[in-house]
Amino acid sequence: MIHIETDFKEIYNKHSDKVYRLCIGYAAGDVDLAKDWHQETFIKVWNHRKSFKGDSSISTWIYRIAVNTCLSDLRTPKRKVTTERLVSDQTDSNEITEDRTGMIQKMYHCINQLTSQNKTLILMELEEIPQSTIANTAGLEHGTLRTRLSRIRKSLLKCIKNG
């Protein structure tokens, strides 16, 4: 259980960046949408802090809330996430080359074609979240997760190379 505000601040500071990047992956680069989901995630973490019993790690619990927040909002008909704004809102054009920008756009385009669970798995993997945490979050055995991630990577590589 998260007992006091200080604990929440520490948790927020530790997990905020990864949750944001997870949200930006689901939002296909839409920064405003990702910020909304990020904020909503931590509002839910705060509001439900007493329900966290420690059966899993705090990070697993938070990532599950973030994934559910993103997926829930994406299921509503009002959301149409596109990849057009993927890099333009996040980086200065002088920071990276057009080739790299194009490759990142292709990658997110391909990620957006995955099933919602596979998208969750690869976005968490890209955030370098430990596989044990990913497996717990997704409710998968570790070996099953490793196999699934390998297949997802192969599928994404094929998609990126072939357009």
N, CA, C and O of each residue as an XYZ file, in Angstrom:
652
protein
N       0.848     -1.177      0.000
C       0.000      0.000      0.000
C       0.894      1.240      0.000
O       1.920      1.280      0.679
N       0.494      2.236     -0.760
C       1.211      3.507     -0.799
C       0.634      4.353      0.334
O      -0.544      4.710      0.305
N       1.451      4.671      1.324
C       0.923      5.267      2.543
C       0.872      6.795      2.530
O      -0.130      7.379      2.944
N       1.910      7.434      2.071
C       1.955      8.880      2.227
C       2.369      9.559      0.937
O       2.846      8.923     -0.003
N       2.176     10.854      0.918
C       2.472     11.650     -0.264
C       3.934     11.521     -0.691
O       4.227     11.524     -1.887
N       4.835     11.412      0.251
C       6.259     11.281     -0.078
C       6.512     10.020     -0.895
O       7.270     10.045     -1.865
N       5.869      8.907     -0.498
C       6.001      7.673     -1.261
C       5.511      7.874     -2.685
O       6.144      7.419     -3.637
N       4.384      8.555     -2.826
C       3.825      8.784     -4.153
C       4.792      9.608     -5.003
O       4.988      9.301     -6.179
N       5.386     10.628     -4.439
C       6.344     11.461     -5.192
C       7.514     10.617     -5.673
O       7.954     10.752     -6.815
N       8.012      9.756     -4.813
C       9.129      8.886     -5.193
C       8.720      7.938     -6.321
O       9.462      7.741     -7.283
N       7.543      7.365     -6.186
C       7.028      6.452     -7.210
C       6.839      7.187     -8.527
O       7.221      6.690     -9.586
N       6.249      8.371     -8.456
C       6.039      9.174     -9.659
C       7.379      9.482    -10.327
O       7.533      9.276    -11.531
N       8.334      9.966     -9.561
C       9.644     10.327    -10.121
C      10.348      9.122    -10.736
O      11.032      9.256    -11.750
N      10.190      7.974    -10.145
C      10.860      6.760    -10.637
C      10.215      6.221    -11.914
O      10.922      5.722    -12.788
N       8.892      6.311    -12.042
C       8.183      5.643    -13.135
C       7.598      6.582    -14.189
O       7.136      6.125    -15.235
N       7.612      7.850    -13.932
C       6.942      8.810    -14.806
C       7.443      8.765    -16.249
O       6.639      8.711    -17.180
N       8.751      8.786    -16.441
C       9.304      8.820    -17.802
C       8.924      7.576    -18.600
O       8.543      7.684    -19.766
N       9.022      6.417    -17.997
C       8.679      5.180    -18.709
C       7.191      5.118    -19.025
O       6.802      4.678    -20.107
N       6.369      5.551    -18.097
C       4.925      5.566    -18.349
C       4.614      6.525    -19.494
O       3.802      6.212    -20.364
N       5.251      7.678    -19.495
C       5.021      8.643    -20.578
C       5.412      8.043    -21.930
O       4.663      8.149    -22.901
N       6.582      7.417    -21.989
C       7.028      6.841    -23.259
C       6.124      5.687    -23.692
O       5.905      5.490    -24.888
N       5.604      4.935    -22.748
C       4.635      3.889    -23.063
C       3.379      4.528    -23.664
O       2.840      4.038    -24.657
N       2.929      5.602    -23.067
C       1.750      6.317    -23.568
C       2.004      6.907    -24.946
O       1.125      6.860    -25.806
N       3.185      7.460    -25.171
C       3.491      8.062    -26.477
C       3.509      6.988    -27.549
O       3.159      7.253    -28.699
N       3.910      5.785    -27.187
C       3.874      4.676    -28.137
C       2.454      4.337    -28.539
O       2.175      4.116    -29.717
N       1.562      4.296    -27.576
C       0.152      4.034    -27.884
C      -0.474      5.191    -28.642
O      -1.359      4.986    -29.473
N      -0.024      6.396    -28.365
C      -0.587      7.584    -29.003
C       0.043      7.850    -30.367
O      -0.291      8.837    -31.022
N       0.950      6.978    -30.796
C       1.630      7.107    -32.091
C       2.238      8.491    -32.259
O       2.189      9.081    -33.339
N       2.811      8.997    -31.175
C       3.517     10.259    -31.254
C       2.678     11.484    -30.957
O       3.206     12.596    -30.967
N       1.407     11.327    -30.696
C       0.550     12.465    -30.358
C       0.868     12.876    -28.917
O       0.389     12.267    -27.960
N       1.679     13.912    -28.789
C       2.198     14.328    -27.482
C       1.070     14.725    -26.531
O       1.090     14.352    -25.358
N       0.099     15.470    -27.024
C      -0.993     15.918    -26.155
C      -1.785     14.734    -25.607
O      -2.120     14.694    -24.423
N      -2.076     13.784    -26.470
C      -2.809     12.601    -26.048
C      -1.989     11.797    -25.036
O      -2.524     11.328    -24.032
N      -0.701     11.641    -25.302
C       0.171     10.906    -24.381
C       0.224     11.589    -23.017
O       0.203     10.918    -21.985
N       0.291     12.908    -23.008
C       0.306     13.641    -21.735
C      -0.995     13.422    -20.962
O      -0.987     13.262    -19.741
N      -2.115     13.419    -21.694
C      -3.408     13.164    -21.047
C      -3.422     11.786    -20.398
O      -3.825     11.646    -19.243
N      -2.984     10.766    -21.137
C      -2.969      9.398    -20.615
C      -2.003      9.262    -19.446
O      -2.299      8.585    -18.461
N      -0.859      9.902    -19.561
C       0.147      9.876    -18.500
C      -0.448     10.459    -17.222
O      -0.329      9.874    -16.145
N      -1.086     11.615    -17.355
C      -1.694     12.257    -16.198
C      -2.818     11.390    -15.618
O      -2.925     11.224    -14.403
N      -3.642     10.848    -16.495
C      -4.738      9.995    -16.047
C      -4.218      8.762    -15.310
O      -4.795      8.334    -14.310
N      -3.125      8.201    -15.815
C      -2.522      7.034    -15.171
C      -2.141      7.347    -13.728
O      -2.464      6.582    -12.819
N      -1.460      8.461    -13.517
C      -1.001      8.765    -12.162
C      -2.126      9.274    -11.260
O      -2.030      9.171    -10.037
N      -3.180      9.814    -11.845
C      -4.369     10.120    -11.045
C      -4.969      8.816    -10.530
O      -5.371      8.722     -9.370
N      -5.027      7.810    -11.404
C      -5.551      6.501    -10.999
C      -4.645      5.844     -9.956
O      -5.128      5.228     -9.006
N      -3.336      5.978    -10.140
C      -2.405      5.421     -9.158
C      -2.670      6.067     -7.794
O      -2.725      5.371     -6.780
N      -2.833      7.379     -7.766
C      -3.089      8.075     -6.510
C      -4.444      7.658     -5.922
O      -4.544      7.329     -4.740
N      -5.476      7.677     -6.759
C      -6.821      7.363     -6.269
C      -6.959      5.928     -5.776
O      -7.771      5.651     -4.894
N      -6.179      5.024     -6.334
C      -6.289      3.606     -5.975
C      -5.085      3.116     -5.160
O      -4.863      1.911     -5.035
N      -4.328      4.035     -4.620
C      -3.103      3.672     -3.892
C      -3.372      2.715     -2.738
O      -2.521      1.889     -2.408
N      -4.535      2.818     -2.127
C      -4.856      1.946     -0.994
C      -5.172      0.526     -1.447
O      -5.149     -0.405     -0.642
N      -5.469      0.358     -2.736
C      -5.793     -0.984     -3.229
C      -4.540     -1.776     -3.600
O      -4.625     -2.984     -3.823
N      -3.385     -1.123     -3.670
C      -2.150     -1.841     -3.975
C      -1.705     -2.598     -2.731
O      -1.396     -2.010     -1.695
N      -1.684     -3.914     -2.865
C      -1.386     -4.777     -1.718
C       0.025     -5.354     -1.736
O       0.448     -5.993     -0.773
N       0.752     -5.130     -2.826
C       2.104     -5.646     -2.901
C       2.204     -7.055     -3.447
O       3.258     -7.683     -3.344
N       1.118     -7.568     -4.031
C       1.155     -8.909     -4.617
C       2.081     -8.969     -5.828
O       2.627    -10.023     -6.155
N       2.250     -7.837     -6.482
C       3.195     -7.710     -7.596
C       4.064     -6.502     -7.284
O       3.857     -5.827     -6.275
N       5.032     -6.229     -8.144
C       5.856     -5.048     -7.906
C       5.037     -3.805     -8.227
O       4.084     -3.859     -9.004
N       5.413     -2.708     -7.632
C       4.701     -1.454     -7.877
C       4.779     -1.069     -9.351
O       3.827     -0.516     -9.902
N       5.913     -1.360     -9.989
C       6.055     -1.018    -11.408
C       5.076     -1.820    -12.260
O       4.479     -1.271    -13.186
N       4.900     -3.101    -11.967
C       3.941     -3.926    -12.704
C       2.540     -3.346    -12.571
O       1.804     -3.250    -13.553
N       2.182     -2.966    -11.374
C       0.869     -2.392    -11.107
C       0.669     -1.089    -11.880
O      -0.382     -0.879    -12.486
N       1.670     -0.223    -11.859
C       1.573      1.067    -12.552
C       1.505      0.867    -14.063
O       0.691      1.510    -14.726
N       2.337     -0.006    -14.623
C       2.324     -0.237    -16.072
C       0.990     -0.817    -16.510
O       0.490     -0.483    -17.585
N       0.411     -1.680    -15.689
C      -0.902     -2.248    -16.026
C      -1.964     -1.142    -16.065
O      -2.822     -1.133    -16.947
N      -1.903     -0.219    -15.114
C      -2.830      0.911    -15.108
C      -2.620      1.750    -16.366
O      -3.591      2.160    -17.003
N      -1.371      2.009    -16.730
C      -1.075      2.820    -17.923
C      -1.593      2.138    -19.192
O      -2.232      2.776    -20.028
N      -1.317      0.856    -19.327
C      -1.771      0.110    -20.513
C      -3.295      0.130    -20.582
O      -3.865      0.387    -21.643
N      -3.949     -0.137    -19.469
C      -5.413     -0.144    -19.452
C      -5.984      1.235    -19.764
O      -7.008      1.342    -20.439
N      -5.338      2.281    -19.282
C      -5.788      3.646    -19.561
C      -5.706      3.936    -21.056
O      -6.659      4.446    -21.646
N      -4.578      3.614    -21.661
C      -4.392      3.853    -23.097
C      -5.367      3.031    -23.930
O      -6.040      3.561    -24.814
N      -5.439      1.740    -23.642
C      -6.307      0.863    -24.427
C      -7.777      1.232    -24.272
O      -8.535      1.202    -25.241
N      -8.169      1.576    -23.073
C      -9.555      1.950    -22.831
C      -9.936      3.175    -23.657
O     -11.014      3.223    -24.251
N      -9.056      4.149    -23.689
C      -9.342      5.369    -24.446
C      -9.303      5.106    -25.948
O     -10.089      5.682    -26.700
N      -8.399      4.246    -26.384
C      -8.307      3.937    -27.818
C      -9.546      3.202    -28.317
O      -9.884      3.283    -29.498
N     -10.213      2.498    -27.435
C     -11.413      1.743    -27.837
C     -12.612      2.650    -28.083
O     -13.577      2.245    -28.731
N     -12.555      3.875    -27.567
C     -13.674      4.780    -27.787
C     -13.615      5.291    -29.221
O     -12.530      5.572    -29.730
N     -14.758      5.416    -29.875
C     -14.782      5.803    -31.285
C     -14.199      7.180    -31.585
O     -13.817      7.448    -32.724
N     -14.124      8.056    -30.587
C     -13.644      9.414    -30.837
C     -12.148      9.473    -31.140
O     -11.679     10.456    -31.712
N     -11.395      8.445    -30.768
C      -9.937      8.461    -30.926
C      -9.514      7.913    -32.278
O      -9.886      6.806    -32.666
N      -8.741      8.702    -32.973
C      -8.129      8.260    -34.215
C      -6.667      8.657    -34.134
O      -6.303      9.796    -34.427
N      -5.845      7.720    -33.738
C      -4.434      7.997    -33.557
C      -3.719      7.788    -34.883
O      -3.905      6.769    -35.547
N      -2.906      8.756    -35.258
C      -2.141      8.658    -36.494
C      -0.659      8.760    -36.191
O      -0.263      9.182    -35.105
N       0.149      8.375    -37.151
C       1.598      8.428    -36.954
C       2.227      9.672    -37.566
O       3.443      9.842    -37.486
N       1.442     10.532    -38.166
C       2.000     11.682    -38.875
C       2.781     12.625    -37.970
O       3.766     13.224    -38.402
N       2.350     12.763    -36.717
C       3.005     13.701    -35.814
C       4.055     13.036    -34.952
O       4.541     13.644    -33.999
N       4.412     11.815    -35.260
C       5.263     11.004    -34.401
C       6.502     11.724    -33.906
O       6.718     11.827    -32.699
N       7.308     12.218    -34.810
C       8.568     12.801    -34.395
C       8.508     14.314    -34.381
O       9.237     14.944    -33.615
N       7.674     14.909    -35.191
C       7.663     16.359    -35.329
C       7.407     17.069    -34.001
O       7.977     18.134    -33.767
N       6.583     16.523    -33.143
C       6.296     17.154    -31.865
C       7.347     16.844    -30.807
O       7.416     17.529    -29.786
N       8.158     15.832    -31.035
C       9.068     15.378    -29.989
C      10.497     15.874    -30.168
O      11.238     15.964    -29.189
N      10.893     16.189    -31.361
C      12.293     16.505    -31.577
C      12.453     17.718    -32.481
O      11.571     18.045    -33.275
N      13.555     18.354    -32.347
C      13.928     19.445    -33.227
C      14.478     18.815    -34.497
O      15.269     17.875    -34.420
N      14.082     19.307    -35.652
C      14.503     18.685    -36.912
C      16.015     18.688    -37.086
O      16.549     17.889    -37.855
N      16.709     19.573    -36.384
C      18.172     19.598    -36.479
C      18.817     18.493    -35.653
O      19.994     18.186    -35.843
N      18.058     17.891    -34.733
C      18.632     16.892    -33.837
C      18.849     15.537    -34.503
O      19.806     14.832    -34.181
N      17.977     15.173    -35.418
C      18.105     13.864    -36.053
C      17.928     14.001    -37.552
O      17.350     14.973    -38.038
N      18.423     13.037    -38.262
C      18.332     13.094    -39.718
C      16.959     12.660    -40.188
O      16.208     12.017    -39.454
N      16.639     13.020    -41.424
C      15.363     12.629    -41.999
C      15.254     11.110    -42.116
O      14.172     10.550    -41.940
N      16.362     10.445    -42.410
C      16.339      8.984    -42.514
C      15.922      8.349    -41.189
O      15.101      7.433    -41.158
N      16.488      8.837    -40.119
C      16.152      8.281    -38.805
C      14.699      8.591    -38.467
O      13.994      7.741    -37.921
N      14.253      9.784    -38.782
C      12.861     10.147    -38.544
C      11.941      9.211    -39.315
O      10.951      8.718    -38.775
N      12.270      8.970    -40.570
C      11.466      8.070    -41.389
C      11.448      6.664    -40.830
O      10.410      6.002    -40.843
N      12.582      6.202    -40.341
C      12.670      4.857    -39.770
C      11.822      4.760    -38.497
O      11.139      3.760    -38.278
N      11.868      5.792    -37.670
C      11.062      5.794    -36.445
C       9.585      5.806    -36.800
O       8.794      5.096    -36.180
N       9.205      6.602    -37.788
C       7.811      6.640    -38.224
C       7.368      5.278    -38.752
O       6.262      4.826    -38.458
N       8.217      4.634    -39.520
C       7.893      3.289    -40.024
C       7.722      2.310    -38.868
O       6.797      1.497    -38.850
N       8.643      2.408    -37.898
C       8.577      1.494    -36.770
C       7.251      1.656    -36.023
O       6.582      0.664    -35.734
N       6.867      2.891    -35.709
C       5.605      3.099    -34.994
C       4.402      2.742    -35.855
O       3.386      2.274    -35.340
N       4.506      2.957    -37.147
C       3.429      2.536    -38.042
C       3.256      1.017    -37.946
O       2.135      0.514    -37.860
N       4.370      0.302    -37.962
C       4.317     -1.159    -37.862
C       3.833     -1.599    -36.478
O       3.055     -2.547    -36.370
N       4.281     -0.929    -35.433
C       3.837     -1.259    -34.079
C       2.328     -1.065    -33.966
O       1.645     -1.861    -33.321
N       1.813     -0.020    -34.586
C       0.372      0.246    -34.516
C      -0.461     -0.815    -35.217
O      -1.671     -0.881    -35.001
N       0.148     -1.640    -36.042
C      -0.569     -2.709    -36.723
C      -0.646     -3.994    -35.888
O      -1.363     -4.928    -36.248
N       0.086     -4.039    -34.784
C       0.094     -5.219    -33.926
C      -1.202     -5.308    -33.124
O      -1.929     -4.326    -32.976
N      -1.474     -6.503    -32.612
C      -2.606     -6.656    -31.701
C      -2.314     -5.825    -30.454
O      -1.163     -5.475    -30.193
N      -3.342     -5.515    -29.694
C      -3.138     -4.654    -28.525
C      -2.169     -5.286    -27.522
O      -1.350     -4.579    -26.934
N      -2.250     -6.606    -27.318
C      -1.325     -7.226    -26.366
C       0.112     -7.207    -26.899
O       1.043     -6.905    -26.152
N       0.298     -7.527    -28.175
C       1.647     -7.499    -28.737
C       2.217     -6.085    -28.738
O       3.415     -5.893    -28.529
N       1.367     -5.108    -28.971
C       1.797     -3.709    -28.929
C       2.267     -3.367    -27.518
O       3.304     -2.727    -27.344
N       1.512     -3.788    -26.522
C       1.892     -3.558    -25.132
C       3.249     -4.187    -24.842
O       4.124     -3.553    -24.252
N       3.416     -5.426    -25.257
C       4.661     -6.145    -24.981
C       5.862     -5.457    -25.603
O       6.883     -5.280    -24.938
N       5.760     -5.066    -26.867
C       6.924     -4.482    -27.544
C       7.211     -3.075    -27.038
O       8.374     -2.683    -26.939
N       6.177     -2.312    -26.718
C       6.414     -0.970    -26.178
C       7.103     -1.046    -24.827
O       7.975     -0.230    -24.530
N       6.724     -2.011    -24.012
C       7.385     -2.173    -22.722
C       8.826     -2.662    -22.917
O       9.734     -2.239    -22.200
N       9.024     -3.540    -23.874
C      10.378     -4.031    -24.177
C      11.260     -2.872    -24.659
O      12.420     -2.770    -24.262
N      10.716     -2.009    -25.504
C      11.472     -0.854    -26.001
C      11.850      0.097    -24.872
O      12.847      0.812    -24.966
N      11.063      0.104    -23.816
C      11.353      0.932    -22.643
C      12.348      0.258    -21.706
O      12.674      0.791    -20.645
N      12.824     -0.911    -22.102
C      13.783     -1.678    -21.311
C      13.232     -2.041    -19.928
O      13.970     -2.127    -18.947
N      11.933     -2.246    -19.883
C      11.304     -2.742    -18.661
C      11.704     -4.208    -18.548
O      11.642     -4.935    -19.540
N      12.109     -4.657    -17.377
C      12.553     -6.054    -17.230
C      11.481     -7.034    -17.721
O      10.286     -6.834    -17.506
N      11.938     -8.084    -18.378
C      11.001     -9.056    -18.928
C      10.138     -9.695    -17.844
O       8.984    -10.038    -18.101
N      10.667     -9.856    -16.658
C       9.859    -10.428    -15.577
C       8.681     -9.502    -15.248
O       7.578     -9.973    -14.969
N       8.915     -8.205    -15.282
C       7.843     -7.234    -15.034
C       6.832     -7.258    -16.169
O       5.624     -7.212    -15.935
N       7.328     -7.332    -17.402
C       6.433     -7.394    -18.560
C       5.567     -8.649    -18.472
O       4.355     -8.590    -18.680
N       6.192     -9.777    -18.163
C       5.456    -11.044    -18.064
C       4.375    -10.955    -16.987
O       3.243    -11.389    -17.203
N       4.721    -10.395    -15.833
C       3.738    -10.243    -14.754
C       2.607     -9.313    -15.159
O       1.441     -9.581    -14.870
N       2.948     -8.227    -15.824
C       1.942     -7.254    -16.258
C       0.976     -7.887    -17.251
O      -0.233     -7.671    -17.175
N       1.515     -8.669    -18.182
C       0.698     -9.280    -19.233
C       0.067    -10.601    -18.810
O      -0.796    -11.131    -19.510
N       0.492    -11.133    -17.669
C      -0.043    -12.410    -17.216
C       0.472    -13.586    -18.039
O      -0.254    -14.551    -18.279
N       1.733    -13.497    -18.471
C       2.347    -14.548    -19.279
C       3.491    -15.203    -18.522
O       4.093    -14.602    -17.633
N       3.776    -16.435    -18.887
C       4.982    -17.089    -18.395
C       6.180    -16.437    -19.065
O       6.075    -15.951    -20.191
N       7.317    -16.421    -18.380
C       8.505    -15.749    -18.918
C       8.942    -16.349    -20.254
O       9.289    -15.608    -21.175
N       8.930    -17.665    -20.374
C       9.323    -18.316    -21.634
C       8.381    -17.956    -22.772
O       8.820    -17.740    -23.902
N       7.097    -17.893    -22.481
C       6.105    -17.506    -23.485
C       6.359    -16.076    -23.935
O       6.281    -15.771    -25.125
N       6.662    -15.204    -22.985
C       6.960    -13.813    -23.312
C       8.171    -13.709    -24.228
O       8.134    -12.986    -25.223
N       9.240    -14.420    -23.904
C      10.458    -14.355    -24.733
C      10.173    -14.807    -26.160
O      10.638    -14.186    -27.115
N       9.417    -15.877    -26.304
C       9.051    -16.373    -27.636
C       8.212    -15.335    -28.370
O       8.457    -15.050    -29.542
N       7.229    -14.776    -27.687
C       6.335    -13.791    -28.304
C       7.126    -12.553    -28.738
O       6.920    -12.044    -29.840
N       8.030    -12.066    -27.877
C       8.833    -10.890    -28.219
C       9.718    -11.159    -29.428
O       9.887    -10.291    -30.284
N      10.274    -12.344    -29.496
C      11.107    -12.702    -30.643
C      10.290    -12.660    -31.930
O      10.749    -12.135    -32.944
N       9.093    -13.207    -31.891
C       8.218    -13.194    -33.077
C       7.789    -11.773    -33.433
O       7.720    -11.419    -34.610
N       7.508    -10.974    -32.432
C       7.110     -9.583    -32.682
C       8.257     -8.827    -33.342
O       8.044     -8.100    -34.313
N       9.470     -8.993    -32.824
C      10.642     -8.306    -33.407
C      10.827     -8.696    -34.867
O      11.064     -7.837    -35.716
N      10.719     -9.989    -35.163
C      10.850    -10.461    -36.549
C       9.769     -9.848    -37.430
O      10.046     -9.417    -38.550
N       8.560     -9.810    -36.936
C       7.440     -9.237    -37.673
C       7.673     -7.746    -37.925
O       7.428     -7.257    -39.028
N       8.140     -7.032    -36.916
C       8.393     -5.597    -37.082
C       9.524     -5.334    -38.064
O       9.441     -4.419    -38.883
N      10.573     -6.130    -37.984
C      11.690     -5.967    -38.904
C      11.235     -6.172    -40.339
O      11.602     -5.409    -41.232
N      10.442     -7.195    -40.551
C       9.897     -7.482    -41.885
C       9.012     -6.315    -42.358
O       9.110     -5.884    -43.506
N       8.165     -5.819    -41.481
C       7.278     -4.707    -41.808
C       8.085     -3.446    -42.144
O       7.781     -2.761    -43.120
N       9.096     -3.142    -41.351
C       9.890     -1.937    -41.579
C      10.649     -2.034    -42.894
O      10.710     -1.062    -43.648
N      11.222     -3.186    -43.172
C      11.984     -3.364    -44.421
C      11.095     -3.334    -45.654
O      11.486     -2.797    -46.691
N       9.896     -3.909    -45.549
C       9.026     -4.018    -46.713
C       7.962     -2.931    -46.795
O       7.143     -2.915    -47.713
N       7.985     -2.030    -45.831
C       6.997     -0.932    -45.856
C       5.713     -1.408    -45.343
O       4.751     -0.643    -45.281
